[in-house]
């Protein structure tokens, strides 16, 4: 199977879609002939990358069986290539590529281009439901969860390493962690205002990551007088992220509902769970596909401050259970979310799209004859 993969969001830019596209391209290349055309320079480079990707694809596509798009935003390119070469196009949907609040985008991308892809792989079941509400045919949709490369998260870290990272003595302290891009839907500011004040004073909330909701989080910390109980680290390296995953006590993903935005999956929660840190996440959108309640984490109703506080206190109050649960959660993630297994699911759907396209083409030829 010869796959031409086009990605508009790719490392070194940091983000969930970027990470997903990189891992997908890397793991598909191990089991198929995959060539990647990727934007490695961020959103500002998109006006240049889009025509570049189209022109380059037009030149090389005759050598490939199928086009794989890393995001629905690229569906206009897929549509053009499909018309010219009559090759099947598979696109990955992450959520925001369906809900982006722009009338022009909704009318043309969601209303026309995305609907004309041969197969749409949604990273979350909520994304499938949103797609169906927007008139996308159910038979074109399939759910495949996000994955992790289990070899990347190993590490022998201690509490002393965490103390050095934070620059303070943590004796008698319990550490909650949220890691990832700071967007309003992530609920970090809400958690600071509504949950942290309900918790014991020896609990510190570490926030690792940067994003457009950073100032809102800082205001929440100041107005709630939680300055002495929060640590905003900003962007952290992969090694620092892994250190945090292995040494903090609980990972928190307190997402809230935001109109026009959604969590397609929530990669950070399975990364944390694989590292053996119990996860508490909002029972919302794609997080419900990543966290299986009681198996690799715990789900609570979104914006239910009392439920968060209750579950946090319950876990912090039983260190033996917390550590044993972390080990079970790690095994669960390895069994269900490794990229080795997820890439096989992608390849199966890609092969099916190619097979269906060839059958359709043969039928059309017979009809004309």
C-alpha positions as CSV (number, residue, x, y, z in Angstrom):
1,X,0.0,0.0,0.0
2,X,1.5,3.3,-1.1
3,X,0.2,6.2,1.0
4,X,0.8,9.9,0.4
5,X,0.3,11.6,3.8
6,X,-0.3,15.4,3.9
7,X,-0.1,17.2,7.3
8,X,-0.6,20.9,8.0
9,X,0.4,20.5,11.7
10,X,3.6,18.8,12.5
11,X,6.6,19.0,14.9
12,X,8.6,20.9,16.0
13,X,5.4,22.8,16.5
14,X,3.8,21.5,19.8
15,X,0.2,20.3,20.0
16,X,-2.1,17.4,20.0
17,X,-2.7,17.3,16.2
18,X,1.0,17.8,15.6
19,X,1.9,14.9,17.8
20,X,-0.9,12.7,16.3
21,X,0.2,13.4,12.7
22,X,3.9,12.7,13.4
23,X,3.2,9.4,15.2
24,X,0.7,8.3,12.5
25,X,3.1,9.0,9.7
26,X,6.0,7.4,11.5
27,X,4.1,4.2,12.4
28,X,2.4,3.9,9.1
29,X,5.8,4.0,7.4
30,X,6.7,0.9,9.3
31,X,3.9,-1.1,7.8
32,X,3.3,0.5,4.4
33,X,5.1,2.7,1.8
34,X,4.2,6.1,3.3
35,X,5.6,9.4,2.1
36,X,4.8,12.6,4.1
37,X,4.4,16.2,3.0
38,X,4.3,18.2,6.2
39,X,4.2,21.8,7.4
40,X,6.9,22.0,10.1
41,X,6.8,25.8,10.5
42,X,3.5,26.4,12.3
43,X,0.3,28.2,11.5
44,X,1.9,31.3,10.1
45,X,3.4,29.2,7.2
46,X,0.0,27.8,6.2
47,X,-0.7,30.3,3.3
48,X,2.5,29.1,1.7
49,X,2.2,25.4,2.7
50,X,-1.3,24.9,1.2
51,X,-0.4,25.7,-2.5
52,X,3.0,24.0,-2.0
53,X,1.4,20.8,-0.8
54,X,-1.1,20.8,-3.6
55,X,1.5,21.3,-6.3
56,X,3.9,18.7,-4.9
57,X,1.0,16.2,-4.5
58,X,0.0,16.8,-8.1
59,X,3.5,15.9,-9.2
60,X,4.0,12.8,-7.2
61,X,0.5,11.3,-6.8
62,X,0.6,8.9,-9.8
63,X,3.0,6.7,-7.7
64,X,0.6,6.4,-4.8
65,X,-2.6,4.4,-4.1
66,X,-4.3,6.7,-1.6
67,X,-4.1,10.2,-0.1
68,X,-4.2,10.5,3.7
69,X,-4.9,14.0,5.1
70,X,-3.9,14.7,8.7
71,X,-6.8,17.1,9.3
72,X,-10.2,18.1,7.7
73,X,-8.7,21.5,7.0
74,X,-6.9,19.9,4.1
75,X,-10.0,18.5,2.5
76,X,-10.1,21.1,-0.3
77,X,-6.7,19.8,-1.4
78,X,-8.0,16.2,-1.2
79,X,-11.0,17.1,-3.3
80,X,-8.9,18.6,-6.0
81,X,-6.5,15.6,-6.1
82,X,-9.4,13.2,-6.1
83,X,-11.0,14.9,-9.1
84,X,-7.8,15.0,-11.1
85,X,-6.4,11.5,-10.3
86,X,-9.5,9.6,-9.1
87,X,-7.5,8.3,-6.1
88,X,-9.3,7.7,-2.8
89,X,-8.9,10.3,0.0
90,X,-9.0,9.5,3.7
91,X,-9.0,12.4,6.2
92,X,-8.5,12.5,10.0
93,X,-11.0,14.6,11.9
94,X,-9.9,15.9,15.3
95,X,-13.0,17.9,16.3
96,X,-12.2,21.6,15.8
97,X,-12.0,21.0,12.1
98,X,-15.7,20.4,12.3
99,X,-16.7,23.1,14.9
100,X,-14.4,26.0,13.9
101,X,-16.6,29.1,14.2
102,X,-16.3,30.7,10.8
103,X,-19.3,30.9,8.3
104,X,-17.1,30.6,5.3
105,X,-15.3,27.6,6.6
106,X,-18.6,25.9,7.8
107,X,-20.2,26.5,4.4
108,X,-17.4,25.3,2.2
109,X,-15.1,23.0,4.2
110,X,-17.7,21.3,6.5
111,X,-20.6,21.7,4.0
112,X,-18.8,20.6,0.9
113,X,-15.1,19.5,0.9
114,X,-15.1,17.3,4.0
115,X,-18.3,15.5,2.9
116,X,-16.6,14.5,-0.3
117,X,-13.8,12.5,1.3
118,X,-14.0,8.7,0.8
119,X,-13.3,7.9,4.5
120,X,-13.2,10.1,7.6
121,X,-11.4,8.8,10.6
122,X,-12.6,10.5,13.8
123,X,-10.3,10.5,16.8
124,X,-13.3,10.5,19.2
125,X,-16.9,9.3,19.2
126,X,-18.1,12.8,20.0
127,X,-16.4,13.9,16.7
128,X,-18.4,11.2,15.0
129,X,-21.6,12.5,16.5
130,X,-20.8,16.1,15.5
131,X,-20.0,15.0,12.0
132,X,-23.4,13.2,11.6
133,X,-25.2,16.3,13.0
134,X,-23.6,18.3,10.3
135,X,-24.9,16.0,7.6
136,X,-21.9,13.7,6.9
137,X,-22.9,10.2,5.9
138,X,-22.4,7.7,8.8
139,X,-20.9,5.1,6.4
140,X,-18.0,7.5,5.6
141,X,-17.1,7.8,9.3
142,X,-15.1,5.5,11.5
143,X,-13.7,6.0,15.0
144,X,-10.0,5.2,15.8
145,X,-8.6,6.5,19.0
146,X,-5.4,8.4,19.4
147,X,-2.3,6.5,20.5
148,X,1.0,6.8,22.2
149,X,4.5,5.4,21.5
150,X,5.0,3.4,24.7
151,X,8.8,3.5,24.3
152,X,8.9,7.3,24.7
153,X,7.7,7.6,28.3
154,X,10.1,5.5,30.2
155,X,12.2,7.1,32.9
156,X,13.6,6.6,36.3
157,X,12.6,9.7,38.2
158,X,12.3,10.4,41.9
159,X,10.6,13.0,44.1
160,X,14.0,14.7,44.5
161,X,14.0,15.3,40.7
162,X,10.6,17.0,41.0
163,X,11.9,19.2,43.9
164,X,14.8,20.3,41.7
165,X,12.5,21.1,38.8
166,X,10.1,23.1,41.0
167,X,13.0,24.6,43.1
168,X,11.4,23.8,46.5
169,X,11.1,21.3,49.3
170,X,8.0,19.2,48.8
171,X,8.0,17.4,52.2
172,X,4.4,16.8,53.3
173,X,3.0,18.1,50.0
174,X,0.7,16.4,47.5
175,X,1.1,17.4,43.8
176,X,-1.7,17.7,41.2
177,X,-0.7,18.1,37.6
178,X,-2.2,19.4,34.4
179,X,-0.1,19.3,31.3
180,X,-0.8,20.4,27.7
181,X,-1.8,23.4,25.7
182,X,-3.7,26.0,27.7
183,X,-7.0,26.5,26.0
184,X,-10.2,27.7,27.7
185,X,-11.9,24.3,27.2
186,X,-9.2,22.6,29.3
187,X,-10.8,24.2,32.4
188,X,-7.6,25.1,34.2
189,X,-8.9,28.5,35.3
190,X,-12.2,27.0,36.3
191,X,-10.4,24.3,38.4
192,X,-8.2,27.0,40.2
193,X,-11.3,29.0,41.1
194,X,-13.7,26.3,42.0
195,X,-11.8,23.1,43.1
196,X,-8.4,24.1,44.5
197,X,-9.9,26.3,47.3
198,X,-11.8,23.2,48.5
199,X,-8.7,21.1,48.9
200,X,-6.2,20.9,51.8
201,X,-3.5,23.5,52.0
202,X,-0.7,21.0,51.5
203,X,-1.9,20.3,47.9
204,X,0.0,22.1,45.1
205,X,-1.4,22.4,41.6
206,X,1.3,22.3,38.9
207,X,0.3,23.6,35.5
208,X,2.7,22.7,32.6
209,X,2.1,24.2,29.2
210,X,1.4,27.4,27.4
211,X,-1.5,28.7,25.3
212,X,-4.0,31.5,24.7
213,X,-5.8,31.0,28.0
214,X,-2.6,31.6,30.0
215,X,-3.6,35.1,31.1
216,X,-7.0,33.9,32.2
217,X,-5.4,31.2,34.3
218,X,-3.1,33.9,35.9
219,X,-6.1,36.1,36.7
220,X,-7.9,33.1,38.3
221,X,-4.9,32.3,40.5
222,X,-4.6,35.9,41.6
223,X,-8.3,36.5,42.3
224,X,-8.7,33.1,44.1
225,X,-5.5,33.9,46.2
226,X,-4.0,30.6,45.1
227,X,-0.6,32.0,44.3
228,X,1.1,30.0,47.0
229,X,-0.6,26.7,45.9
230,X,-0.1,26.9,42.1
231,X,3.0,26.6,40.0
232,X,2.8,27.7,36.3
233,X,5.8,26.2,34.5
234,X,4.9,27.3,31.0
235,X,6.3,25.2,28.1
236,X,8.2,22.2,29.3
237,X,10.5,19.8,27.4
238,X,9.6,16.2,26.8
239,X,12.0,15.1,29.5
240,X,10.5,17.6,32.0
241,X,7.0,16.4,31.0
242,X,8.0,12.8,31.6
243,X,9.5,13.7,35.0
244,X,6.2,15.3,36.0
245,X,4.2,12.3,34.8
246,X,6.3,9.9,36.9
247,X,6.6,12.0,40.1
248,X,3.3,13.9,40.6
249,X,0.4,12.3,42.6
250,X,-2.6,12.8,40.4
251,X,-3.2,14.1,36.8
252,X,-6.2,16.4,36.4
253,X,-8.0,17.1,33.1
254,X,-10.8,19.4,34.2
255,X,-12.3,20.3,30.8
256,X,-15.4,22.5,30.5
257,X,-17.9,22.9,27.7
258,X,-17.1,25.7,25.3
259,X,-19.3,26.6,22.4
260,X,-17.5,26.1,19.1
261,X,-14.7,24.2,20.6
262,X,-14.3,20.6,21.8
263,X,-11.8,18.0,23.0
264,X,-11.3,15.5,20.1
265,X,-9.6,13.0,22.3
266,X,-7.2,14.1,25.0
267,X,-3.8,12.6,24.4
268,X,-2.3,13.9,27.7
269,X,-4.5,11.7,29.8
270,X,-3.4,8.4,28.3
271,X,0.3,9.6,28.4
272,X,-0.1,10.3,32.1
273,X,-1.9,7.0,32.7
274,X,0.8,5.0,30.9
275,X,3.3,6.6,33.3
276,X,1.4,5.3,36.3
277,X,-0.2,8.5,37.6
278,X,-3.9,8.2,38.3
279,X,-6.0,10.5,36.1
280,X,-9.2,12.4,37.0
281,X,-10.9,13.8,33.9
282,X,-14.1,15.5,32.9
283,X,-16.8,13.1,31.5
284,X,-16.9,15.2,28.4
285,X,-16.4,14.8,24.6
286,X,-13.3,12.9,23.5
287,X,-12.0,12.3,27.1
288,X,-14.7,9.6,27.4
289,X,-12.9,7.7,24.6
290,X,-9.5,8.0,26.3
291,X,-10.5,7.3,29.9
292,X,-12.3,4.1,30.8
293,X,-13.7,4.9,34.3
294,X,-12.0,2.7,36.9
295,X,-9.6,1.1,34.5
296,X,-7.1,3.8,33.4
297,X,-8.5,6.7,35.2
298,X,-11.7,8.3,36.7
299,X,-14.4,10.4,35.0
300,X,-16.4,13.1,36.9
301,X,-19.2,15.3,35.7
302,X,-17.8,18.5,34.1
303,X,-17.8,21.6,36.3
304,X,-18.8,19.5,39.4
305,X,-16.4,21.0,41.9
306,X,-17.5,18.8,44.8
307,X,-17.0,15.6,42.8
308,X,-13.5,16.6,41.8
309,X,-12.6,17.4,45.4
310,X,-14.1,14.1,46.6
311,X,-12.3,12.0,44.1
312,X,-9.0,13.8,44.7
313,X,-9.2,13.4,48.5
314,X,-10.2,9.8,48.1
315,X,-7.1,9.0,46.0
316,X,-4.7,11.1,48.1
317,X,-6.0,9.4,51.2
318,X,-4.9,5.9,50.0
319,X,-1.4,5.8,48.7
320,X,-1.3,2.0,48.3
321,X,-4.4,2.0,46.2
322,X,-3.2,5.0,44.2
323,X,0.1,3.4,43.3
324,X,-1.5,0.0,42.5
325,X,-4.1,1.6,40.3
326,X,-1.4,3.5,38.5
327,X,0.3,0.2,37.5
328,X,-3.0,-1.3,36.3
329,X,-3.8,1.9,34.3
330,X,-0.4,1.7,32.6
331,X,-1.0,-1.9,31.5
332,X,-4.5,-0.9,30.2
333,X,-3.0,1.9,28.1
334,X,-0.3,-0.3,26.6
335,X,-2.9,-2.9,25.7
336,X,-5.4,-0.5,24.1
337,X,-3.6,2.7,22.9
338,X,-0.1,1.8,21.6
339,X,0.6,3.3,18.2
340,X,1.7,-0.2,17.1
341,X,-1.9,-1.3,17.3
342,X,-3.6,2.0,16.3
343,X,-1.5,2.2,13.1
344,X,-2.8,-1.2,12.1
345,X,-6.3,0.0,12.5
346,X,-5.6,3.0,10.2
347,X,-4.0,0.8,7.6
348,X,-7.0,-1.5,7.6
349,X,-9.4,1.4,6.9
350,X,-7.0,2.8,4.3
351,X,-6.9,-0.5,2.5
352,X,-10.7,-0.7,2.6
353,X,-11.0,2.7,1.1
354,X,-8.7,1.8,-1.7
355,X,-10.6,-1.5,-2.3
356,X,-14.0,0.2,-2.3
357,X,-12.7,2.9,-4.8
358,X,-11.4,0.2,-7.2
359,X,-14.7,-1.6,-7.1
360,X,-16.6,1.6,-7.8
361,X,-14.3,2.4,-10.7
362,X,-14.7,-1.0,-12.2
363,X,-18.5,-0.7,-11.9
364,X,-18.4,2.6,-13.6
365,X,-16.3,1.2,-16.5
366,X,-18.8,-1.7,-16.9
367,X,-21.7,0.7,-16.9
368,X,-20.2,2.8,-19.7
369,X,-19.3,-0.3,-21.7
